[in-house]
Every structure is written in C-alpha cells, then in structure tokens.
C-alpha cells in the first residue's frame, strides 16, 4: 500500500487470478487465462483519473506525475485522495478550473489550490467507483471539453 495506506495492490494491474470453479489451481491463486479480475483485495474501490488529451501531468495520491490518458487506482472506501495537475508542456496552461468531479467541483470545475503552475485538490472515494477528470488547455485557454468526461 502507498500514500497513507489508501491504495491497494489492484493499482492498474489487469492480471487475472483463478477463482473457485475456474480451470487451473484455485487453491494457489495461480495466473490463468480465465480473465477473472483479481478481487482478492477486500475493500478496493476503483478511482479513475482522466487526463483529457494528456495535456496535464497528473499525480495521484502523491505518486509520480504522469501524462497518461487515465490512471486507475484502487483505494479503500471513504479515502480522501490528493490529486495534483500541472501543464505537461509550455504549449498548455493550468486554466482557471482544471479539475472536474472532485470534492471542490460545485458544477463548473474546481480550481484546486494553485501554487506556481500546479493545482492540487482532493476527491473522496465512497463505496462505489469514482471518476474525476482534468484538462490543461492551450495557452490561449481553448481546447478543453465543456461536457463531463466521466460517464
């Protein structure tokens, strides 16, 4: 576990583990081709952080900044997760409200707490999956979607 014990081992891992009734050896949890997700981590709730067009460098829970289109981590239900975004290059800027669907988003985005060129905010993950998103627009302020990117 990382960052305050909130993250679980299912952090982006798409490997499969035998479950009772699958082919292979369910007693030892060996990898199989049954494509059953590893659900052994009790209390694991999926948090997806979308990075629209990969224009931000995003850190989830104090982890390394990444420019991936999405980061998926598993957290304990009720966890508060810290998110940080900064423009991924000089072509982009932070924008006035880069975060959406976070704790500070009241419907028009969340500015977060801005220090320099980075914005930090939080999200509380309840008992069900949670999705948030961020976008760092072009330096003229254009390019980010206006519709919710988390279905």
LUMVEXRO-534113 format. One record per atom (N, C-alpha, C): residue in three letters; atom name; x, y, z. Coordinates in steps of 0.05 Angstrom, whole numbers, plus 32768, in hexadecimal, padded with zeros to 4 digits. Example, Ala and Ser with C-alpha at 12.3 -4.5 7.8 and 13.67 -1.06 7.14 Angstrom:
% LUMVEXRO-534113
(site ala,N,(8108,7F8E,809C));
(site ala,CA,(80F6,7FA6,809C));
(site ala,C,(8108,7FBE,809C));
(site ser,N,(8101,7FD3,808E));
(site ser,CA,(8111,7FEB,808F));
(site ser,C,(8102,8001,809D));
This chain:
% LUMVEXRO-534113
(site unk,N,(8011,7FE8,8000));
(site unk,CA,(8000,8000,8000));
(site unk,C,(8012,8019,8000));
(site unk,N,(8006,802E,7FF6));
(site unk,CA,(8015,8047,7FF4));
(site unk,C,(8005,805E,7FFE));
(site unk,N,(8011,8075,8000));
(site unk,CA,(8004,808F,8006));
(site unk,C,(7FEF,808C,801C));
(site unk,N,(7FF8,8089,8034));
(site unk,CA,(7FE6,8089,804A));
(site unk,C,(7FD6,806F,804D));
(site unk,N,(7FDD,805A,803F));
(site unk,CA,(7FD0,8041,8041));
(site unk,C,(7FB6,803F,8031));
(site unk,N,(7FB0,8053,8021));
(site unk,CA,(7F97,8053,8013));
(site unk,C,(7F97,8042,7FFA));
(site unk,N,(7FAE,803E,7FED));
(site unk,CA,(7FAF,802F,7FD4));
(site unk,C,(7FB3,8012,7FD9));
(site unk,N,(7FA6,8002,7FC7));
(site unk,CA,(7FA8,7FE5,7FC9));
(site unk,C,(7FB8,7FDA,7FB2));
(site unk,N,(7FBD,7FC1,7FB2));
(site unk,CA,(7FCE,7FB4,7F9E));
(site unk,C,(7FC1,7FB2,7F83));
(site unk,N,(7FA8,7FB8,7F80));
(site unk,CA,(7F9B,7FB6,7F66));
(site unk,C,(7FA1,7FCE,7F55));
(site unk,N,(7FB4,7FDE,7F5C));
(site unk,CA,(7FBC,7FF7,7F4F));
(site unk,C,(7FC3,7FF3,7F31));
(site unk,N,(7FAF,7FF4,7F1F));
(site unk,CA,(7FB4,7FF2,7F03));
(site unk,C,(7FBC,7FD6,7EF9));
(site unk,N,(7FBB,7FC3,7F0A));
(site unk,CA,(7FC4,7FA8,7F03));
(site unk,C,(7FAD,7F99,7EF6));
(site unk,N,(7FB1,7F91,7EDD));
(site unk,CA,(7F9C,7F83,7ECF));
(site unk,C,(7FA1,7F65,7ECD));
(site unk,N,(7FB2,7F5B,7EDF));
(site unk,CA,(7FB7,7F3E,7EDF));
(site unk,C,(7F9F,7F30,7EE9));
(site unk,N,(7F9E,7F16,7EE5));
(site unk,CA,(7F87,7F06,7EED));
(site unk,C,(7F8F,7EF2,7F01));
(site unk,N,(7F7D,7EEB,7F13));
(site unk,CA,(7F82,7ED7,7F27));
(site unk,C,(7F6B,7EC3,7F27));
(site unk,N,(7F72,7EAA,7F2A));
(site unk,CA,(7F5D,7E95,7F2B));
(site unk,C,(7F4A,7E9A,7F43));
(site unk,N,(7F31,7E96,7F3F));
(site unk,CA,(7F1D,7E97,7F53));
(site unk,C,(7F11,7E7A,7F55));
(site unk,N,(7F05,7E73,7F6C));
(site unk,CA,(7EF9,7E58,7F6E));
(site unk,C,(7EE8,7E52,7F56));
(site unk,N,(7EEC,7E3A,7F4B));
(site unk,CA,(7EDC,7E32,7F33));
(site unk,C,(7EEA,7E37,7F19));
(site unk,N,(7F00,7E47,7F19));
(site unk,CA,(7F0F,7E4C,7F00));
(site unk,C,(7F21,7E35,7EFA));
(site unk,N,(7F2B,7E34,7EE1));
(site unk,CA,(7F3F,7E20,7EDB));
(site unk,C,(7F59,7E28,7EE8));
(site unk,N,(7F6B,7E16,7EEC));
(site unk,CA,(7F84,7E1C,7EF9));
(site unk,C,(7F82,7E13,7F16));
(site unk,N,(7F92,7E20,7F27));
(site unk,CA,(7F93,7E18,7F43));
(site unk,C,(7F89,7E2F,7F54));
(site unk,N,(7F6F,7E2F,7F5B));
(site unk,CA,(7F64,7E45,7F6A));
(site unk,C,(7F6F,7E47,7F86));
(site unk,N,(7F7A,7E32,7F91));
(site unk,CA,(7F85,7E33,7FAC));
(site unk,C,(7F9E,7E45,7FAE));
(site unk,N,(7FAE,7E45,7F98));
(site unk,CA,(7FC7,7E54,7F9A));
(site unk,C,(7FC5,7E70,7F8D));
(site unk,N,(7FAE,7E77,7F81));
(site unk,CA,(7FAA,7E91,7F75));
(site unk,C,(7FBC,7E95,7F5D));
(site unk,N,(7FC3,7E7F,7F4F));
(site unk,CA,(7FD5,7E82,7F38));
(site unk,C,(7FC8,7E91,7F21));
(site unk,N,(7FD8,7E9E,7F12));
(site unk,CA,(7FCF,7EAD,7EFA));
(site unk,C,(7FC2,7E9A,7EE7));
(site unk,N,(7FAC,7EA2,7EDA));
(site unk,CA,(7F9F,7E91,7EC7));
(site unk,C,(7F95,7EA2,7EB0));
(site unk,N,(7F8A,7E96,7E9C));
(site unk,CA,(7F7F,7EA4,7E85));
(site unk,C,(7F60,7EA8,7E88));
(site unk,N,(7F56,7EA6,7EA0));
(site unk,CA,(7F39,7EA8,7EA4));
(site unk,C,(7F2F,7EC5,7EA4));
(site unk,N,(7F41,7ED8,7EA4));
(site unk,CA,(7F3B,7EF5,7EA3));
(site unk,C,(7F28,7EFD,7EBA));
(site unk,N,(7F2C,7EF2,7ED1));
(site unk,CA,(7F1D,7EFA,7EE9));
(site unk,C,(7F2F,7F0F,7EF8));
(site unk,N,(7F25,7F27,7EFC));
(site unk,CA,(7F35,7F3B,7F0A));
(site unk,C,(7F3C,7F32,7F26));
(site unk,N,(7F53,7F3B,7F30));
(site unk,CA,(7F5B,7F35,7F4B));
(site unk,C,(7F4A,7F45,7F5F));
(site unk,N,(7F38,7F37,7F6C));
(site unk,CA,(7F26,7F45,7F7F));
(site unk,C,(7F2E,7F3D,7F9C));
(site unk,N,(7F45,7F33,7F9F));
(site unk,CA,(7F4E,7F2A,7FB9));
(site unk,C,(7F51,7F41,7FCD));
(site unk,N,(7F57,7F59,7FC3));
(site unk,CA,(7F5B,7F70,7FD5));
(site unk,C,(7F40,7F7A,7FDE));
(site unk,N,(7F39,7F73,7FF6));
(site unk,CA,(7F1F,7F7C,8002));
(site unk,C,(7F1F,7F9A,8006));
(site unk,N,(7F09,7FA7,8000));
(site unk,CA,(7F07,7FC3,8005));
(site unk,C,(7F14,7FD4,7FF0));
(site unk,N,(7F1A,7FC9,7FD9));
(site unk,CA,(7F27,7FD8,7FC4));
(site unk,C,(7F12,7FE6,7FB2));
(site unk,N,(7F13,8000,7FB1));
(site unk,CA,(7F00,8010,7FA0));
(site unk,C,(7F10,801E,7F8A));
(site unk,N,(7F08,801C,7F71));
(site unk,CA,(7F16,8027,7F5B));
(site unk,C,(7F13,8045,7F59));
(site unk,N,(7F29,8054,7F57));
(site unk,CA,(7F2A,8070,7F51));
(site unk,C,(7F37,8073,7F36));
(site unk,N,(7F29,807F,7F23));
(site unk,CA,(7F34,8085,7F09));
(site unk,C,(7F39,80A3,7F07));
(site unk,N,(7F51,80AB,7EFF));
(site unk,CA,(7F58,80C7,7EFC));
(site unk,C,(7F5E,80CB,7EDE));
(site unk,N,(7F4C,80D8,7ED0));
(site unk,CA,(7F50,80DC,7EB3));
(site unk,C,(7F60,80F6,7EAE));
(site unk,N,(7F72,80F5,7E9C));
(site unk,CA,(7F83,810B,7E94));
(site unk,C,(7F7C,8111,7E77));
(site unk,N,(7F6A,8123,7E73));
(site unk,CA,(7F5F,8128,7E58));
(site unk,C,(7F75,8131,7E45));
(site unk,N,(7F78,8121,7E30));
(site unk,CA,(7F8B,8125,7E1B));
(site unk,C,(7FA8,8124,7E25));
(site unk,N,(7FAC,811B,7E3D));
(site unk,CA,(7FC7,8119,7E4A));
(site unk,C,(7FD5,8134,7E4B));
(site unk,N,(7FC6,8149,7E4E));
(site unk,CA,(7FD2,8164,7E4F));
(site unk,C,(7FDC,816D,7E6A));
(site unk,N,(7FD6,815D,7E7F));
(site unk,CA,(7FE0,8162,7E9A));
(site unk,C,(7FF3,814C,7EA2));
(site unk,N,(8004,8153,7EB5));
(site unk,CA,(8014,813F,7EC3));
(site unk,C,(8006,813C,7EDE));
(site unk,N,(7FFB,8124,7EE4));
(site unk,CA,(7FEA,8120,7EFB));
(site unk,C,(7FF7,810C,7F0F));
(site unk,N,(7FF6,8114,7F28));
(site unk,CA,(7FFF,8102,7F3E));
(site unk,C,(7FE7,80FA,7F4E));
(site unk,N,(7FE4,80E0,7F53));
(site unk,CA,(7FCE,80D5,7F63));
(site unk,C,(7FD9,80CB,7F7D));
(site unk,N,(7FCF,80D6,7F93));
(site unk,CA,(7FD7,80CD,7FAE));
(site unk,C,(7FF5,80D1,7FB3));
(site unk,N,(8001,80E6,7FA8));
(site unk,CA,(801D,80EB,7FAD));
(site unk,C,(8030,80DB,7F9B));
(site unk,N,(8025,80CC,7F89));
(site unk,CA,(8035,80BC,7F77));
(site unk,C,(8043,80CD,7F62));
(site unk,N,(8052,80C0,7F51));
(site unk,CA,(8061,80CD,7F3C));
(site unk,C,(804E,80DA,7F28));
(site unk,N,(8054,80F2,7F1F));
(site unk,CA,(8044,80FF,7F0B));
(site unk,C,(8045,80EF,7EF1));
(site unk,N,(802E,80EC,7EE4));
(site unk,CA,(802C,80DD,7ECC));
(site unk,C,(801A,80EC,7EB8));
(site unk,N,(8020,80E8,7E9E));
(site unk,CA,(8010,80F4,7E89));
(site unk,C,(7FFE,80DF,7E7B));
(site unk,N,(7FF8,80C9,7E89));
(site unk,CA,(7FE7,80B5,7E7E));
(site unk,C,(7FCB,80C0,7E7A));
(site unk,N,(7FBB,80B5,7E67));
(site unk,CA,(7FA0,80BD,7E63));
(site unk,C,(7F8F,80B8,7E7B));
(site unk,N,(7F95,80A3,7E8A));
(site unk,CA,(7F86,809D,7EA2));
(site unk,C,(7F98,808D,7EB5));
(site unk,N,(7F94,8092,7ECF));
(site unk,CA,(7FA1,8082,7EE4));
(site unk,C,(7F8A,8075,7EF4));
(site unk,N,(7F8D,805B,7EF9));
(site unk,CA,(7F79,804D,7F08));
(site unk,C,(7F87,8041,7F20));
(site unk,N,(7F7D,8047,7F38));
(site unk,CA,(7F87,803D,7F51));
(site unk,C,(7F70,8032,7F62));
(site unk,N,(7F77,8021,7F74));
(site unk,CA,(7F63,8017,7F86));
(site unk,C,(7F69,8022,7FA2));
(site unk,N,(7F54,802C,7FAF));
(site unk,CA,(7F58,8038,7FC9));
(site unk,C,(7F43,802C,7FDC));
(site unk,N,(7F49,8030,7FF6));
(site unk,CA,(7F36,8027,800A));
(site unk,C,(7F1D,8039,8009));
(site unk,N,(7F05,802E,800D));
(site unk,CA,(7EED,803E,800D));
(site unk,C,(7EEF,8054,8022));
(site unk,N,(7EE6,806C,801C));
(site unk,CA,(7EE8,8082,802E));
(site unk,C,(7F02,8091,802D));
(site unk,N,(7F14,8089,801C));
(site unk,CA,(7F2E,8096,801A));
(site unk,C,(7F2C,80B2,800D));
(site unk,N,(7F3D,80C4,8017));
(site unk,CA,(7F40,80DE,800B));
(site unk,C,(7F5B,80DD,7FFC));
(site unk,N,(7F5A,80E1,7FE2));
(site unk,CA,(7F72,80DE,7FD1));
(site unk,C,(7F7A,80FA,7FC7));
(site unk,N,(7F93,8101,7FCA));
(site unk,CA,(7F9E,811A,7FC0));
(site unk,C,(7FA6,8117,7FA3));
(site unk,N,(7F9E,812B,7F93));
(site unk,CA,(7FA4,812B,7F76));
(site unk,C,(7FB3,8145,7F70));
(site unk,N,(7FC7,8144,7F5F));
(site unk,CA,(7FD6,815B,7F56));
(site unk,C,(7FD8,815B,7F38));
(site unk,N,(7FD3,8172,7F2C));
(site unk,CA,(7FD6,8175,7F0F));
(site unk,C,(7FE7,818D,7F08));
(site unk,N,(7FF7,818B,7EF3));
(site unk,CA,(8007,81A1,7EE9));
(site unk,C,(8008,819D,7ECA));
(site unk,N,(800B,81B2,7EBB));
(site unk,CA,(800D,81B0,7E9E));
(site unk,C,(8024,819D,7E97));
(site unk,N,(801F,818C,7E82));
(site unk,CA,(8033,8178,7E7B));
(site unk,C,(8049,8184,7E69));
(site unk,N,(8045,819C,7E5F));
(site unk,CA,(8059,81AA,7E4F));
(site unk,C,(8052,81C8,7E4E));
(site unk,N,(8064,81D7,7E42));
(site unk,CA,(8060,81F4,7E3F));
(site unk,C,(8049,81FB,7E2C));
(site unk,N,(803F,81E7,7E1D));
(site unk,CA,(8029,81EB,7E0B));
(site unk,C,(800E,81EF,7E1A));
(site unk,N,(800E,81E5,7E33));
(site unk,CA,(7FF5,81E5,7E43));
(site unk,C,(7FF8,81F6,7E5C));
(site unk,N,(7FE0,81FD,7E68));
(site unk,CA,(7FE0,820C,7E81));
(site unk,C,(7FCE,81FD,7E95));
(site unk,N,(7FCE,8206,7EAD));
(site unk,CA,(7FBD,81FA,7EC1));
(site unk,C,(7FA0,81FF,7EBD));
(site unk,N,(7F99,8217,7EB5));
(site unk,CA,(7F7D,821E,7EB1));
(site unk,C,(7F70,8225,7ECC));
(site unk,N,(7F59,8232,7ECC));
(site unk,CA,(7F4D,823B,7EE5));
(site unk,C,(7F40,8225,7EF5));
(site unk,N,(7F37,8210,7EE9));
(site unk,CA,(7F29,81FA,7EF7));
(site unk,C,(7F30,81DF,7EE9));
(site unk,N,(7F48,81D5,7EEE));
(site unk,CA,(7F51,81BD,7EDF));
(site unk,C,(7F43,81A3,7EE8));
(site unk,N,(7F39,81A2,7F01));
(site unk,CA,(7F2F,8189,7F0D));
(site unk,C,(7F10,8188,7F0B));
(site unk,N,(7F06,8170,7F07));
(site unk,CA,(7EE9,816B,7F05));
(site unk,C,(7EE2,8152,7F14));
(site unk,N,(7ECB,8153,7F21));
(site unk,CA,(7EC0,813C,7F30));
(site unk,C,(7ED1,8136,7F4A));
(site unk,N,(7EE0,814A,7F53));
(site unk,CA,(7EEF,8148,7F6B));
(site unk,C,(7EDF,8153,7F83));
(site unk,N,(7EEA,8153,7F9A));
(site unk,CA,(7EDD,815D,7FB2));
(site unk,C,(7ED7,817B,7FB0));
(site unk,N,(7EE8,818A,7FA2));
(site unk,CA,(7EE4,81A7,7FA0));
(site unk,C,(7ED4,81B0,7F87));
(site unk,N,(7ECA,819D,7F78));
(site unk,CA,(7EBB,81A3,7F60));
(site unk,C,(7E9D,81A6,7F67));
(site unk,N,(7E93,81BF,7F64));
(site unk,CA,(7E77,81C4,7F6A));
(site unk,C,(7E66,81C5,7F51));
(site unk,N,(7E71,81BD,7F3B));
(site unk,CA,(7E62,81BB,7F22));
(site unk,C,(7E70,81C8,7F0A));
(site unk,N,(7E83,81DA,7F10));
(site unk,CA,(7E91,81E7,7EFA));
(site unk,C,(7EAF,81E3,7EFB));
(site unk,N,(7EB8,81CE,7F08));
(site unk,CA,(7ED4,81C8,7F0A));
(site unk,C,(7EDF,81D1,7F25));
(site unk,N,(7EF7,81C8,7F2A));
(site unk,CA,(7F05,81CD,7F44));
(site unk,C,(7F20,81D9,7F3E));
(site unk,N,(7F25,81F1,7F49));
(site unk,CA,(7F40,81FD,7F44));
(site unk,C,(7F56,81EF,7F54));
(site unk,N,(7F4D,81E1,7F6A));
(site unk,CA,(7F61,81D5,7F7B));
(site unk,C,(7F71,81EB,7F8A));
(site unk,N,(7F86,81E3,7F97));
(site unk,CA,(7F98,81F5,7FA5));
(site unk,C,(7FB0,81F9,7F92));
(site unk,N,(7FB3,8211,7F87));
(site unk,CA,(7FC8,8216,7F73));
(site unk,C,(7FE1,8221,7F80));
(site unk,N,(7FF7,8213,7F7B));
(site unk,CA,(8012,821D,7F83));
(site unk,C,(8023,821B,7F6A));
(site unk,N,(802D,8232,7F61));
(site unk,CA,(803C,8233,7F48));
(site unk,C,(802B,822A,7F31));
(site unk,N,(8034,8215,7F22));
(site unk,CA,(8025,820B,7F0B));
(site unk,C,(8017,81F1,7F11));
(site unk,N,(8013,81EB,7F2B));
(site unk,CA,(8006,81D1,7F32));
(site unk,C,(7FED,81D7,7F43));
(site unk,N,(7FD9,81C6,7F3F));
(site unk,CA,(7FC0,81C7,7F4E));
(site unk,C,(7FBC,81AD,7F5D));
(site unk,N,(7FB7,81B0,7F77));
(site unk,CA,(7FB3,8198,7F88));
(site unk,C,(7F96,8199,7F93));
(site unk,N,(7F89,8182,7F92));
(site unk,CA,(7F6E,817F,7F9C));
(site unk,C,(7F6B,8163,7FA8));
(site unk,N,(7F54,815D,7FB2));
(site unk,CA,(7F4F,8143,7FBD));
(site unk,C,(7F35,8137,7FB2));
(site unk,N,(7F32,811D,7FB5));
(site unk,CA,(7F19,810F,7FAF));
(site unk,C,(7F15,80FB,7FC4));
(site unk,N,(7EFC,80F9,7FCD));
(site unk,CA,(7EF4,80E5,7FE1));
(site unk,C,(7EE8,80CE,7FD1));
(site unk,N,(7EF2,80B6,7FD5));
(site unk,CA,(7EE8,809E,7FC7));
(site unk,C,(7ED7,808F,7FDA));
(site unk,N,(7EBD,808C,7FD4));
(site unk,CA,(7EAB,807E,7FE5));
(site unk,C,(7EAC,8060,7FE1));
(site unk,N,(7E95,8054,7FE2));
(site unk,CA,(7E93,8036,7FE0));
(site unk,C,(7E92,802D,7FC4));
(site unk,N,(7E8E,803F,7FB0));
(site unk,CA,(7E8C,8036,7F94));
(site unk,C,(7EA1,8045,7F84));
(site unk,N,(7EA5,803B,7F6B));
(site unk,CA,(7EB9,8047,7F59));
(site unk,C,(7EB6,8065,7F57));
(site unk,N,(7ECD,8073,7F54));
(site unk,CA,(7ECD,8090,7F51));
(site unk,C,(7EDF,8097,7F39));
(site unk,N,(7ED6,80AB,7F2A));
(site unk,CA,(7EE5,80B5,7F13));
(site unk,C,(7EE7,80D3,7F16));
(site unk,N,(7EFF,80DE,7F12));
(site unk,CA,(7F03,80FB,7F10));
(site unk,C,(7F14,8101,7EF7));
(site unk,N,(7F14,811A,7EEF));
(site unk,CA,(7F24,8120,7ED7));
(site unk,C,(7F30,813C,7ED9));
(site unk,N,(7F45,8140,7ECA));
(site unk,CA,(7F53,8159,7EC9));
(site unk,C,(7F5A,815F,7EAC));
(site unk,N,(7F5C,8179,7EA6));
(site unk,CA,(7F65,8181,7E8C));
(site unk,C,(7F75,819B,7E8F));
(site unk,N,(7F8C,819C,7E82));
(site unk,CA,(7F9D,81B4,7E81));
(site unk,C,(7F9C,81BF,7E65));
(site unk,N,(7F8E,81D5,7E61));
(site unk,CA,(7F89,81DF,7E46));
(site unk,C,(7FA2,81EB,7E39));
(site unk,N,(7F9F,81F1,7E1F));
(site unk,CA,(7FB4,8200,7E11));
(site unk,C,(7FB9,821A,7E20));
(site unk,N,(7FCF,8227,7E1B));
(site unk,CA,(7FD5,8240,7E29));
(site unk,C,(7FC1,8256,7E22));
(site unk,N,(7FB1,8253,7E0D));
(site unk,CA,(7F9D,8267,7E08));
(site unk,C,(7F82,8260,7E15));
(site unk,N,(7F82,824B,7E26));
(site unk,CA,(7F6A,8243,7E34));
(site unk,C,(7F58,8230,7E26));
(site unk,N,(7F5D,8229,7E0D));
(site unk,CA,(7F4B,8217,7DFE));
(site unk,C,(7F54,81FA,7DFF));
(site unk,N,(7F42,81E9,7DF6));
(site unk,CA,(7F49,81CD,7DF2));
(site unk,C,(7F3C,81B9,7E05));
(site unk,N,(7F34,81C1,7E1C));
(site unk,CA,(7F28,81AE,7E2F));
(site unk,C,(7F0B,81AB,7E2B));
(site unk,N,(7F00,8193,7E30));
(site unk,CA,(7EE3,818F,7E2D));
(site unk,C,(7ED3,819D,7E42));
(site unk,N,(7EBA,81A2,7E3C));
(site unk,CA,(7EA8,81AF,7E50));
(site unk,C,(7E95,819B,7E5C));
(site unk,N,(7E93,8183,7E50));
(site unk,CA,(7E81,816F,7E5A));
(site unk,C,(7E90,815B,7E6D));
(site unk,N,(7E82,814F,7E7F));
(site unk,CA,(7E8F,813D,7E92));
(site unk,C,(7E9B,8125,7E83));
(site unk,N,(7EB4,811F,7E8A));
(site unk,CA,(7EC3,810A,7E7D));
(site unk,C,(7EC2,80F0,7E8D));
(site unk,N,(7EB3,80F0,7EA3));
(site unk,CA,(7EB0,80D7,7EB3));
(site unk,C,(7E92,80D0,7EB1));
(site unk,N,(7E8D,80BA,7EA3));
(site unk,CA,(7E70,80B2,7EA0));
(site unk,C,(7E64,80AA,7EBA));
